[in-house]
Amino acid sequence: MKGLLLKDWFVLWKQCKWMLFLVILYTLLPLVSDGAGTFLACFSVLFMAILPITVLGFDERSKWERYAAALPVSRDDLVLSKYLLALLGMIGAALLYLLSSLVLSAVRPGSVSPQETVSFLCLLFAGALAFDAVNFPIIFRLGVEKGRLWFFLIAALFGGAIGAASAVAGDAAVSLGQALLGVPVWAFPLAALAVFGLSAWLSCRLYARRDL
């Protein structure tokens, strides 16, 4: 698994350095801009959710999957490595955004509420997890090229949802979970993690039946 993650990181660094730099830039924007920074920080987490799908596209074009079939790794390992890559990336982007918000709160007291920031991140993280949980089974069953239409459709829906979430960031973000389902906002990422795990199991089953 470690070797697969390193391979994916080298691919990302060689092919997508500019996207990684954008993620870092967007997550640090709250330090200089409360409104636009919050909106762009949302998409930095979504970018990290998309990057593993980008790696899958490179793998497909280079026929990596056929080569990997001759290596001492299972198909489940190939699937789970992408889920782990997505999870680590989203956690990294979320923590960087949280750090920049806390620094802003320390430099300009009262400008940012730590409670609001954490609540908003809970919703954002849950949304990014749900995005990959929906996309990955389709991608692993059909491939990146055949599943591209579904990917763009789902990306548009989630992009609109995240944009709407950023518009209500603030006091409304604290109580959005209760307003939606009558549950605490921290329950959303926990539920999303459960769905993410179920999606990983489904992707393993679908990928095992796919002709490479």
trRosetta pair geometry for C-beta under 8 A, 3 or more apart (Angstrom, degrees):
i j d omega theta_ij theta_ji phi_ij phi_ji
1 4 5.7 -55 -151 35 34 111
1 5 6.4 33 153 -18 67 105
1 77 6.0 -130 -82 -152 74 98
1 80 7.1 -47 -119 100 114 110
1 81 5.8 -173 -147 -90 73 93
1 84 7.1 48 -176 29 116 162
2 5 5.7 -55 -149 37 32 111
2 6 6.4 33 152 -19 66 105
3 6 5.7 -53 -148 36 32 111
3 7 6.4 36 152 -22 65 103
3 73 7.8 -132 75 -72 119 133
4 7 5.6 -50 -149 33 33 114
4 8 6.5 32 152 -17 64 104
4 73 6.7 118 -61 -138 121 157
4 77 6.3 169 -28 152 155 98
4 78 6.8 -156 -136 -108 145 49
4 81 3.8 -70 120 -119 134 160
5 8 5.7 -53 -149 37 33 111
5 9 6.3 35 152 -21 65 105
5 81 5.8 -145 -62 -157 69 100
5 84 6.6 -64 -88 100 117 120
5 85 6.1 177 -126 -79 82 92
5 88 8.0 49 -146 22 128 154
6 9 5.6 -53 -147 35 33 113
6 10 6.4 34 155 -19 66 103
7 10 5.9 -55 -151 34 31 109
7 11 6.5 31 151 -18 64 105
8 11 5.6 -54 -151 36 34 113
8 12 6.3 34 152 -19 67 106
8 52 7.2 -1 -164 -120 139 76
8 55 5.0 23 -145 -154 94 158
8 81 6.7 171 -24 148 137 112
8 82 7.4 165 -102 -96 151 63
8 85 5.2 -65 119 -102 158 150
9 12 5.6 -54 -147 37 33 111
9 13 6.1 30 156 -19 67 108
10 13 5.8 -54 -142 38 30 110
10 14 6.2 23 159 -14 64 110
11 14 6.1 -64 -146 41 26 104
11 15 5.8 -12 170 13 66 120
11 16 7.9 34 130 9 68 103
11 55 5.4 103 98 -130 137 95
11 58 5.5 163 -172 92 129 154
11 59 7.8 -22 -122 -57 168 80
12 15 6.6 -74 -129 54 20 87
12 16 4.9 -52 -159 52 63 113
12 17 8.0 119 144 -67 63 48
12 19 7.9 -93 -166 68 91 115
12 20 6.7 96 155 -55 107 123
12 51 6.1 37 -119 -179 123 121
12 54 7.7 91 -106 91 82 118
12 55 6.3 -42 -63 -77 88 110
13 16 7.6 -33 -57 57 11 70
13 17 6.0 43 -165 -80 48 88
13 20 7.4 -6 -103 -8 57 157
14 17 7.5 -5 -129 -37 4 98
15 54 7.6 -174 110 148 125 114
15 58 6.1 -153 -13 -87 174 147
16 19 4.3 -31 178 32 98 119
16 20 6.2 104 121 -23 85 90
16 51 6.5 157 125 -134 164 101
16 54 6.2 77 -72 126 147 150
17 20 5.6 -58 -154 37 37 112
17 21 6.3 36 151 -19 70 105
18 21 5.6 -52 -148 37 34 112
18 22 6.4 39 151 -22 65 103
19 22 5.5 -50 -148 33 35 114
19 23 6.6 41 151 -24 64 99
19 47 6.1 -173 -179 -176 102 123
19 51 6.6 161 123 -95 140 105
19 54 7.8 133 31 2 171 174
20 23 5.6 -47 -152 28 34 115
20 24 6.8 31 152 -14 63 102
21 24 5.8 -54 -152 37 35 109
21 25 6.2 35 151 -19 67 108
22 25 5.5 -55 -144 39 33 112
22 26 6.0 30 159 -19 68 108
22 44 7.4 -161 127 -108 75 85
22 47 6.8 -161 96 -128 110 169
23 26 6.1 -57 -144 37 25 107
23 27 6.3 18 160 -14 62 111
23 44 4.6 117 -146 -155 65 93
23 47 5.2 -146 -86 87 100 138
23 48 6.2 87 -129 -56 142 92
23 93 5.7 -83 -175 -106 113 113
24 27 6.1 -62 -146 39 27 106
24 28 6.4 15 159 -10 63 113
24 44 8.0 150 -33 -146 16 132
24 96 6.9 -88 -126 173 62 158
25 28 6.1 -72 -153 42 27 103
25 29 6.8 48 151 -49 64 94
26 29 5.6 -31 -155 -5 36 120
26 37 7.9 154 -172 -152 56 58
26 40 4.2 -131 -145 143 100 101
26 41 5.5 169 148 -87 87 43
26 43 6.4 -89 -173 73 160 87
26 44 3.9 -177 89 -62 124 116
26 47 7.7 122 37 4 149 140
27 30 7.9 -34 174 7 40 99
27 41 5.3 91 -112 -128 48 90
27 44 4.7 -151 -54 120 86 168
27 93 5.7 -151 -76 -161 138 72
27 96 4.2 51 140 110 149 111
27 97 4.4 -102 -149 -70 93 74
27 100 6.0 156 146 1 72 141
28 31 5.5 -23 174 7 72 120
28 96 7.3 -57 -58 159 74 105
28 100 5.0 -169 -122 -104 48 145
29 32 6.2 -74 -161 48 52 90
29 33 5.5 -34 168 49 92 100
29 36 6.6 -87 159 109 134 84
29 37 3.5 -169 119 -122 91 85
29 40 5.3 36 36 68 158 127
29 41 6.3 -147 51 -52 103 91
29 100 7.7 63 43 150 36 155
30 33 7.0 -94 -117 70 26 53
30 34 6.5 46 -148 -115 73 42
30 37 3.8 157 -76 138 45 135
30 38 6.2 70 -93 -64 102 62
30 41 6.0 1 -36 -43 106 144
30 97 7.0 87 0 -158 132 76
30 100 5.0 123 58 123 105 112
30 101 5.3 -15 116 -84 157 71
30 104 5.5 -99 133 -24 95 153
30 112 7.2 58 172 -85 124 146
31 37 7.2 175 22 -133 44 154
31 100 5.2 -91 -45 -169 96 101
31 103 6.3 -11 -104 92 104 117
31 104 5.3 -150 -111 -72 50 102
31 107 7.9 53 -150 34 83 147
32 37 6.7 147 61 -69 62 132
33 36 4.6 -16 136 54 137 96
33 37 4.2 151 81 -31 78 100
34 37 6.1 -52 -121 40 7 113
34 38 6.4 9 165 -21 52 109
34 104 7.8 148 -90 172 81 151
34 111 6.5 -132 -85 173 129 103
34 112 7.3 -166 -123 -74 104 93
35 38 6.2 -64 -159 29 21 105
35 39 6.8 12 153 -12 61 108
36 39 5.6 -57 -150 38 37 113
36 40 6.1 26 158 -11 72 109
37 40 6.2 -61 -143 43 27 102
37 41 6.0 32 157 -25 65 110
38 41 5.7 -55 -144 33 27 114
38 42 6.9 40 153 -29 59 96
38 120 7.7 -42 -156 161 113 158
38 166 5.4 152 127 -155 96 101
38 169 5.2 -152 171 71 144 163
39 42 5.9 -49 -168 17 32 115
39 43 7.5 16 147 -7 62 102
39 163 7.1 33 -149 -129 99 68
39 166 4.4 109 -104 156 64 155
40 43 5.8 -56 -157 38 44 106
40 44 6.7 55 144 -31 69 97
41 44 5.3 -42 -151 20 41 119
41 45 7.3 40 154 -15 63 95
41 97 4.6 112 -169 -125 124 125
41 100 7.8 -152 -106 66 135 135
42 45 6.4 -61 -170 32 34 105
42 46 6.7 24 142 -11 67 111
42 124 5.7 -131 -128 -127 76 124
42 162 4.7 153 163 169 126 112
42 163 7.4 162 98 -78 154 41
42 165 6.8 149 -126 79 139 107
42 166 4.9 -94 -33 -65 147 121
43 46 5.0 -53 -145 43 47 115
43 47 6.0 62 150 -31 71 95
43 159 7.6 32 -105 -130 101 88
43 162 6.9 130 -73 121 64 145
44 47 5.5 -42 -149 26 32 117
44 48 6.9 32 151 -16 59 100
44 93 5.0 -175 131 -163 96 124
44 96 7.9 -93 135 79 143 119
44 97 6.7 158 72 -64 133 118
45 48 5.8 -53 -157 34 35 111
45 49 6.8 37 145 -19 63 103
45 90 5.6 58 -163 -143 86 79
45 93 4.7 173 -94 108 60 131
45 94 5.8 54 -105 -66 120 80
45 97 7.2 -49 -51 -13 105 145
45 124 5.4 97 51 153 160 112
45 125 6.7 -102 -167 -89 146 55
45 128 4.8 -105 143 -60 103 149
46 49 5.3 -52 -153 34 40 115
46 50 6.4 37 150 -20 69 105
46 127 7.8 -37 -83 113 96 105
46 128 5.7 -142 -90 -105 54 98
46 131 6.7 56 -134 16 86 172
46 158 6.9 158 -128 128 125 117
46 159 7.1 105 -175 -94 166 72
46 162 6.1 -80 -52 -46 136 171
47 50 5.6 -60 -149 36 33 109
47 51 6.5 47 153 -39 67 97
47 93 7.4 153 62 -102 93 157
48 51 5.7 -31 -143 10 35 119
48 86 7.1 126 142 -153 77 56
48 89 3.5 -174 -172 142 107 107
48 90 4.9 169 104 -74 125 53
48 92 6.9 -179 -129 61 154 96
48 93 4.6 -151 -17 -16 146 138
48 128 7.2 23 72 -168 92 143
49 52 7.6 -56 -178 24 33 99
49 86 5.7 50 -132 -158 53 105
49 89 7.3 -173 -59 93 36 118
49 90 5.8 44 -66 -77 81 114
49 128 4.3 -156 -54 -168 137 94
49 129 7.7 -129 -110 -66 125 27
49 131 5.1 65 151 83 151 126
49 132 5.0 -133 -163 -47 99 107
50 53 5.5 -63 -166 40 53 113
50 54 6.3 58 140 -26 79 102
50 155 7.3 50 -98 -112 120 121
51 54 5.2 -50 -150 31 40 117
51 55 6.6 42 152 -20 68 98
51 85 7.5 -117 100 143 101 110
51 86 7.6 168 63 -102 83 67
51 89 6.0 -152 50 -154 131 169
52 55 5.4 -47 -150 33 39 114
52 56 6.5 45 149 -22 65 99
52 82 4.5 122 -178 -165 126 85
52 83 7.8 117 178 -67 169 22
52 85 4.7 136 -93 93 114 117
52 86 4.5 -68 -3 -62 143 91
52 89 7.3 -163 -36 13 97 144
52 132 7.3 46 54 -128 128 127
53 56 5.3 -45 -151 32 37 117
53 57 6.7 45 147 -23 62 98
53 132 7.9 -152 -42 -118 107 86
53 135 6.4 -42 -83 140 137 137
53 136 7.8 -127 -82 -88 95 66
53 139 6.1 -129 -128 -98 97 162
53 144 6.8 138 -179 -118 81 108
53 151 6.7 147 179 -134 151 135
54 57 5.6 -49 -156 29 35 115
54 58 6.9 33 148 -14 65 100
55 58 5.7 -52 -152 36 38 110
55 59 6.3 41 149 -21 67 105
55 82 7.1 -169 78 -117 121 98
55 85 7.2 -32 29 124 155 162
56 59 5.4 -51 -146 36 34 116
56 60 6.3 36 154 -23 65 104
56 82 6.4 33 -63 -119 108 145
56 139 5.9 59 122 163 162 132
56 144 5.2 157 116 -64 100 121
57 60 5.8 -53 -147 33 30 111
57 61 6.5 24 157 -13 64 107
57 144 4.3 -170 -91 161 73 167
57 145 7.8 114 -129 -53 85 67
58 61 6.0 -59 -146 40 31 107
58 62 6.1 12 161 -4 67 115
58 64 7.6 39 118 -11 72 136
59 62 6.3 -71 -144 48 24 98
59 64 3.9 -82 -152 48 77 130
59 65 6.0 83 153 -42 107 83
60 63 7.7 27 -179 -73 29 33
60 64 7.5 -54 -46 32 22 91
60 65 6.9 14 -99 -9 55 119
60 143 5.9 113 -127 -163 143 99
60 144 5.1 -154 7 23 154 115
60 145 6.8 -159 133 -17 149 96
63 66 4.8 -27 175 30 93 116
63 67 6.5 96 121 -19 82 95
64 67 5.5 -62 -153 42 39 111
64 68 5.9 41 152 -25 73 107
65 68 5.6 -51 -143 35 31 114
65 69 6.8 44 152 -33 60 96
65 78 7.2 83 -124 -165 83 158
65 212 4.9 -141 124 -144 116 123
66 69 5.7 -42 -158 16 34 118
66 70 7.9 26 149 -12 57 97
66 212 5.4 165 -80 142 72 118
67 70 6.2 -61 -170 31 41 106
67 71 7.1 39 139 -24 68 107
68 71 5.2 -54 -154 27 47 118
68 73 6.1 -52 -176 66 95 119
68 78 5.9 93 142 -89 152 129
69 212 6.2 175 -50 69 139 161
73 77 4.4 -113 -175 78 96 145
73 78 6.4 107 132 -51 120 82
74 77 4.7 110 56 -2 72 99
74 78 7.4 -132 101 -2 47 83
75 78 5.5 -49 -154 32 41 114
75 79 6.5 38 150 -16 68 103
75 204 7.2 128 114 -151 92 71
75 207 5.4 -177 166 122 117 109
75 208 5.5 146 90 -91 148 66
76 79 5.7 -56 -150 38 35 110
76 80 5.9 25 158 -14 70 112
76 204 4.8 28 -115 -138 83 119
76 208 7.6 7 -59 -68 78 106
77 80 6.0 -59 -136 43 27 104
77 81 6.1 35 161 -29 63 106
78 81 6.1 -51 -149 26 24 113
78 82 7.3 20 154 -15 56 102
78 207 7.3 -150 83 157 110 151
79 82 6.2 -65 -166 32 34 106
79 83 6.8 27 146 -13 69 107
79 136 7.9 102 -162 173 91 119
79 140 6.1 39 -116 -120 107 147
79 200 6.8 136 138 -160 109 74
79 203 5.0 164 -162 121 129 110
79 204 5.0 -169 68 -85 159 68
79 207 5.2 -174 -71 23 124 158
80 83 5.3 -52 -149 38 43 113
80 84 6.1 41 153 -19 71 104
80 200 6.2 61 -105 -166 75 120
80 204 7.2 17 -48 -77 88 113
81 84 5.7 -54 -146 39 31 110
81 85 6.2 37 152 -23 64 105
82 85 5.5 -48 -143 34 33 115
82 86 6.4 35 155 -19 63 103
82 136 7.0 157 112 -131 123 119
83 86 5.8 -54 -151 36 30 111
83 87 6.3 28 153 -18 65 108
83 132 7.4 139 -123 147 67 131
83 136 6.8 44 -82 -131 87 165
83 196 7.1 136 -159 171 112 97
83 199 7.8 159 -111 97 124 98
83 200 4.8 18 -88 -102 166 113
83 203 7.5 164 -56 52 119 149
84 87 5.6 -53 -143 38 33 111
84 88 6.1 30 159 -16 67 107
85 88 6.1 -57 -144 39 26 107
85 89 6.2 26 157 -19 62 112
86 89 5.8 -61 -148 38 27 111
86 90 6.3 22 159 -16 65 109
86 132 5.0 112 176 -122 157 164
86 136 7.9 -103 -15 -69 160 129
87 90 6.0 -58 -146 38 28 107
87 91 6.3 27 157 -17 64 109
87 129 7.8 42 -104 -108 78 94
87 196 7.3 108 -84 165 109 148
88 91 5.8 -56 -146 38 30 111
88 92 6.2 33 155 -21 64 107
89 92 5.7 -56 -149 35 29 112
89 93 6.4 24 157 -14 65 106
90 93 5.9 -54 -145 39 32 107
90 94 6.1 30 156 -18 66 110
90 125 6.3 118 158 -137 117 80
90 128 5.0 163 -129 119 132 142
90 129 7.0 156 127 -64 172 73
91 94 5.8 -58 -144 40 28 111
91 95 6.2 26 158 -18 65 109
91 125 8.0 53 -90 -133 54 122
92 95 6.0 -58 -145 37 26 107
92 96 6.3 25 157 -18 63 108
93 96 5.8 -56 -147 37 30 111
93 97 6.4 30 155 -17 64 106
94 97 5.8 -55 -149 37 31 110
94 98 6.3 32 152 -20 65 106
94 121 5.4 108 -160 -162 104 114
94 124 7.1 163 -109 96 103 114
94 125 5.3 23 -95 -82 150 110
95 98 5.5 -52 -145 37 33 114
95 99 6.2 37 153 -22 65 104
96 99 5.6 -50 -147 34 31 113
96 100 6.5 29 155 -16 64 104
97 100 5.9 -55 -147 37 31 108
97 101 6.4 31 154 -19 64 107
97 121 6.8 164 92 -101 121 113
98 101 5.7 -57 -149 37 31 111
98 102 6.3 29 154 -19 66 106
98 117 6.3 126 -126 146 70 120
98 118 7.2 52 -124 -89 115 67
98 121 6.0 5 -73 -75 102 160
99 102 5.8 -56 -147 36 30 109
99 103 6.4 32 154 -19 64 105
100 103 5.6 -51 -148 35 33 113
100 104 6.4 36 152 -19 64 104
101 104 5.6 -52 -150 36 33 113
101 105 6.4 36 150 -21 64 104
101 112 5.2 -155 -172 165 87 157
101 114 7.5 137 125 -109 110 58
101 117 4.4 147 141 -131 156 148
102 105 5.5 -50 -147 34 34 115
102 106 6.5 33 153 -18 64 103
102 112 7.9 -120 -83 97 26 134
102 114 6.5 45 -102 -105 83 102
102 117 7.5 -161 -57 88 68 165
103 106 5.7 -56 -150 36 32 109
103 107 6.2 24 155 -13 67 109
104 107 5.8 -59 -140 42 30 105
104 108 6.0 -27 176 37 69 101
104 111 6.0 -94 151 88 99 126
104 112 5.2 69 98 -1 111 138
105 108 7.2 -74 -125 68 18 64
105 109 6.8 49 175 -113 60 44
105 111 6.5 -151 -104 60 50 83
105 112 4.4 -96 -74 67 91 101
105 113 7.7 126 -111 -83 126 10
105 114 6.1 11 -86 -57 175 84
105 117 7.9 -99 -45 -19 132 145
106 109 7.4 7 -146 -73 20 73
108 111 4.0 29 111 -11 113 137
108 112 7.7 83 80 2 96 87
112 116 7.2 -137 -176 66 66 113
112 117 6.0 41 170 -53 111 121
113 116 3.9 74 76 8 109 109
113 117 6.6 -177 89 -13 56 82
113 170 7.9 91 27 -150 119 53
114 117 5.5 -55 -146 36 33 114
114 118 6.3 30 158 -17 68 105
115 118 6.0 -55 -147 37 29 107
115 119 6.2 28 155 -17 64 110
115 174 6.3 32 133 -108 102 119
116 119 5.7 -58 -145 39 30 111
116 120 6.1 30 157 -19 66 109
116 169 7.1 100 165 175 108 75
116 170 5.9 -6 -160 -146 143 26
116 171 6.9 -55 -104 -74 125 33
116 173 5.6 91 -161 68 81 118
116 174 5.6 -67 -102 -56 69 99
117 120 5.9 -57 -147 37 27 110
117 121 6.3 27 154 -19 63 108
118 121 5.6 -55 -147 37 31 112
118 122 6.5 40 151 -27 63 100
119 122 5.6 -47 -155 25 33 116
119 123 7.0 26 152 -11 62 102
119 173 5.0 137 107 132 110 94
119 174 4.7 121 44 -105 176 51
119 176 7.6 134 156 28 113 99
119 177 7.6 -124 -162 -8 100 113
119 185 4.7 50 -151 91 89 160
119 186 7.9 -81 -114 -56 64 72
120 123 5.9 -57 -156 37 36 107
120 124 6.1 32 150 -17 69 111
120 165 7.4 136 -153 158 85 104
120 169 5.0 40 -115 -132 140 98
120 173 4.3 -9 -78 -178 85 153
121 124 5.4 -56 -139 42 34 112
121 125 5.8 36 161 -21 70 107
122 125 6.1 -54 -142 37 23 108
122 126 6.4 24 156 -18 59 109
122 177 7.6 -28 108 -56 130 132
122 185 5.0 111 86 140 143 96
122 186 5.3 -97 -129 -102 149 49
122 188 5.7 108 149 57 96 108
122 189 5.2 -109 -157 -19 72 113
123 126 5.8 -56 -148 37 29 112
123 127 6.4 30 154 -21 64 106
123 165 5.7 -171 127 -154 129 137
123 173 6.7 -126 11 -155 140 94
123 176 6.3 8 -80 83 148 137
123 177 7.2 -145 -78 -62 102 91
123 185 6.3 -54 -52 -166 92 108
123 188 5.9 28 -101 84 55 160
124 127 5.7 -56 -151 34 30 112
124 128 6.5 27 154 -16 65 105
124 162 6.9 70 -127 -133 81 100
124 165 6.7 166 -79 121 75 147
125 128 5.9 -54 -147 37 32 109
125 129 6.4 33 154 -18 64 106
125 189 4.9 13 96 -104 115 120
125 192 7.2 166 121 71 74 150
126 129 5.8 -55 -148 37 31 112
126 130 6.3 31 154 -20 65 107
126 188 3.9 -53 -66 141 166 100
126 189 4.6 -117 -68 -79 88 54
126 191 7.1 34 -139 64 121 87
126 192 3.9 177 -145 -26 72 146
127 130 5.7 -55 -147 36 31 111
127 131 6.4 40 151 -28 64 102
127 158 6.3 143 172 -157 102 100
127 161 6.2 -171 -141 111 132 121
127 162 5.8 155 129 -81 155 91
127 165 7.0 -126 -36 -18 156 160
127 192 7.7 -74 -31 -107 20 151
128 131 5.5 -46 -151 26 34 118
128 132 6.9 23 156 -7 64 101
129 132 6.3 -62 -155 42 32 101
129 133 6.0 34 150 -24 67 112
129 189 6.9 110 5 -141 145 69
129 192 3.8 105 82 153 133 119
129 193 6.4 -59 -162 -71 159 49
129 195 7.1 116 133 72 106 101
129 196 4.8 -69 -175 -63 106 127
130 133 5.3 -55 -141 37 33 116
130 134 6.4 29 160 -17 66 105
130 158 7.5 176 92 -111 98 121
130 192 5.3 -84 -50 -132 83 107
130 195 6.4 21 -106 93 73 143
130 196 7.9 -95 -74 -64 37 85
131 134 6.3 -64 -157 36 24 104
131 135 6.2 8 156 -8 63 117
131 154 6.7 136 -149 148 75 110
131 155 7.5 66 -156 -100 119 56
131 158 4.7 53 -97 -119 112 167
132 135 5.6 -63 -134 46 34 105
132 136 5.4 37 172 -31 74 109
132 196 6.9 36 85 -124 104 98
132 199 7.3 138 119 113 73 156
133 136 6.7 -37 -125 24 18 109
133 192 7.2 -153 -16 -168 144 76
133 195 4.8 50 -170 129 164 98
133 196 4.8 -105 -79 -95 112 55
133 198 7.5 48 -157 67 117 83
133 199 3.8 -163 -151 -34 74 155
134 137 7.5 -74 -175 31 25 98
134 138 7.4 9 149 -5 61 116
134 154 5.6 -176 109 -143 128 143
134 199 7.4 -77 -47 -114 26 138
135 138 5.9 -73 -161 42 39 109
135 139 5.8 31 155 -19 79 113
135 147 7.8 118 -166 152 76 130
135 150 7.4 157 -125 122 71 102
135 151 5.9 64 -138 -113 115 78
135 154 5.7 -172 -76 89 94 156
136 139 5.6 -58 -141 39 32 110
136 140 5.9 23 165 -13 70 110
136 199 5.7 94 60 156 118 117
136 200 7.5 -6 110 -88 151 52
136 203 5.0 -39 135 -83 105 143
137 140 6.0 -59 -139 43 28 104
137 141 6.1 23 161 -16 64 113
137 199 5.9 -118 -36 -159 105 83
137 202 4.9 -16 -102 113 129 115
137 203 4.9 -124 -92 -78 62 77
137 206 5.7 103 -159 11 80 154
138 141 6.0 -65 -147 40 25 106
138 142 5.9 -17 172 17 66 115
138 147 4.7 138 139 -142 96 130
138 150 5.0 -109 169 105 157 153
138 151 7.4 -169 96 -61 131 74
139 142 6.8 -72 -127 54 20 83
139 143 7.0 -22 -171 163 56 8
139 144 5.8 22 -150 -86 100 60
139 147 4.8 -148 -95 75 53 159
139 151 7.1 58 -75 -74 103 114
140 203 4.4 88 33 -158 157 93
140 206 5.4 109 105 91 103 113
140 207 4.3 -59 173 -68 114 103
140 210 7.0 -143 158 -21 66 150
141 147 7.6 107 65 -72 77 129
141 203 7.9 -117 -38 -130 81 62
141 206 4.2 -58 -81 171 93 131
141 207 7.3 -102 -73 -67 48 55
141 210 6.4 -166 -141 -77 38 120
142 146 4.0 -126 163 96 104 115
142 147 4.1 132 76 -55 122 95
142 150 7.7 107 42 19 151 135
143 146 4.8 72 62 24 95 102
143 147 6.2 171 77 -1 42 98
143 210 7.8 150 -52 -166 84 139
144 147 6.1 -72 -135 51 21 98
144 148 6.6 52 157 -66 61 83
144 151 7.8 13 -155 -35 67 151
145 148 5.9 -24 -160 -26 29 115
147 150 5.1 -53 -169 45 74 115
147 151 5.8 82 132 -32 85 100
148 151 5.4 -55 -148 33 34 116
148 152 6.5 29 158 -17 68 103
149 152 6.1 -56 -150 36 30 105
149 153 6.4 28 153 -17 64 109
150 153 5.7 -58 -148 38 32 112
150 154 6.1 26 158 -14 68 109
151 154 6.1 -60 -146 41 27 105
151 155 6.0 28 155 -21 65 111
152 155 5.5 -52 -140 38 30 114
152 156 6.3 34 157 -23 63 103
153 156 5.9 -54 -152 32 28 110
153 157 6.7 24 152 -15 62 106
154 157 5.7 -56 -150 37 34 111
154 158 6.2 24 157 -11 69 109
155 158 6.0 -60 -142 44 29 103
155 159 5.8 34 157 -25 65 110
156 159 5.7 -52 -140 36 27 113
156 160 6.5 28 158 -17 61 105
157 160 6.0 -58 -154 35 28 109
157 161 6.5 25 151 -17 63 108
158 161 5.4 -53 -146 37 37 113
158 162 6.2 35 156 -18 69 104
159 162 5.9 -54 -145 37 29 107
159 163 6.3 32 154 -20 63 107
160 163 5.6 -54 -147 36 31 113
160 164 6.4 31 154 -18 64 104
161 164 5.7 -55 -151 36 31 110
161 165 6.4 33 150 -22 65 104
162 165 5.4 -49 -146 34 36 114
162 166 6.5 37 154 -20 66 100
163 166 5.9 -51 -149 33 32 109
163 167 6.7 36 150 -24 61 104
164 167 5.5 -53 -154 29 36 116
164 168 6.9 12 156 -2 66 105
165 168 6.3 -71 -154 45 33 94
165 169 6.9 61 145 -57 66 85
165 173 7.5 75 -177 -108 82 100
165 176 7.7 77 -135 -167 86 171
166 169 5.3 -19 -154 -19 42 119
168 172 4.1 -79 176 94 98 138
168 173 6.2 146 118 -61 81 72
168 176 6.6 111 117 -85 131 127
169 172 7.5 -61 -52 62 2 92
169 173 4.9 18 -135 -47 47 135
170 173 5.9 119 41 4 31 102
171 174 6.0 -48 -166 19 41 113
171 175 7.5 1 154 11 67 104
172 175 6.5 -79 -157 53 38 87
172 176 5.9 62 149 -63 75 95
172 179 8.0 -24 -168 -2 82 153
173 176 5.5 -28 -139 -9 34 122
173 185 7.6 67 159 -125 67 158
174 185 7.0 -121 -165 -17 33 148
175 178 5.1 -51 -166 44 73 112
175 179 5.7 77 134 -28 86 102
175 185 7.8 -119 -110 -48 12 116
176 179 5.5 -57 -145 38 33 113
176 180 6.1 29 159 -20 68 107
176 185 6.4 67 62 -102 80 115
177 180 6.0 -60 -147 36 28 106
177 181 6.8 -45 -179 44 63 89
177 183 5.7 -78 160 86 104 67
177 184 5.7 27 108 151 144 23
177 185 3.3 -168 -14 -85 136 59
177 186 7.7 -55 -51 7 173 39
177 187 6.6 130 -170 42 138 93
177 188 5.9 -128 -110 -32 114 114
178 181 7.8 -99 -139 64 19 52
178 182 5.9 31 -158 -126 60 31
178 183 6.9 -160 -95 52 50 23
178 184 7.1 10 -63 -94 86 34
178 185 7.4 -59 -20 -48 72 78
183 187 4.5 -62 146 48 122 152
183 188 7.8 144 95 -51 115 71
184 187 5.2 111 69 -15 76 100
185 188 6.1 -32 -174 4 52 114
186 189 6.7 -47 -167 33 52 101
186 190 7.0 49 143 -14 71 109
187 190 5.5 -62 -154 43 44 114
187 191 6.0 43 151 -21 76 107
188 191 5.8 -55 -145 38 30 108
188 192 6.2 29 155 -19 65 108
189 192 5.3 -54 -141 40 35 114
189 193 6.2 42 156 -25 67 100
190 193 5.7 -49 -150 30 30 113
190 194 6.8 32 150 -18 61 102
191 194 5.7 -53 -156 33 36 113
191 195 6.6 32 149 -15 67 105
192 195 5.6 -54 -148 40 36 110
192 196 6.0 44 149 -26 67 105
193 196 5.2 -49 -144 34 33 118
193 197 6.5 36 154 -20 63 101
194 197 5.8 -51 -152 34 31 111
194 198 6.6 30 150 -16 63 105
195 198 5.6 -54 -149 39 35 112
195 199 6.2 41 150 -24 66 104
196 199 5.6 -51 -148 34 30 115
196 200 6.6 35 150 -23 62 100
197 200 5.6 -48 -151 28 34 113
197 201 6.8 34 151 -17 63 101
198 201 5.7 -51 -153 34 36 112
198 202 6.4 34 150 -17 66 106
199 202 5.6 -56 -148 39 33 111
199 203 6.2 36 154 -22 67 105
200 203 5.7 -52 -145 35 30 111
200 204 6.5 35 154 -22 62 103
201 204 5.9 -53 -154 31 30 113
201 205 6.7 26 152 -15 63 106
202 205 5.8 -58 -153 37 34 110
202 206 6.2 28 154 -15 69 109
203 206 5.7 -57 -142 41 32 108
203 207 5.8 28 161 -18 68 111
204 207 6.0 -57 -139 40 24 107
204 208 6.3 32 157 -28 60 107
205 208 5.9 -53 -152 27 27 115
205 209 7.2 11 155 -7 59 107
206 209 6.2 -69 -160 40 33 102
206 210 6.7 42 147 -39 68 106
207 210 5.3 -45 -147 15 41 121
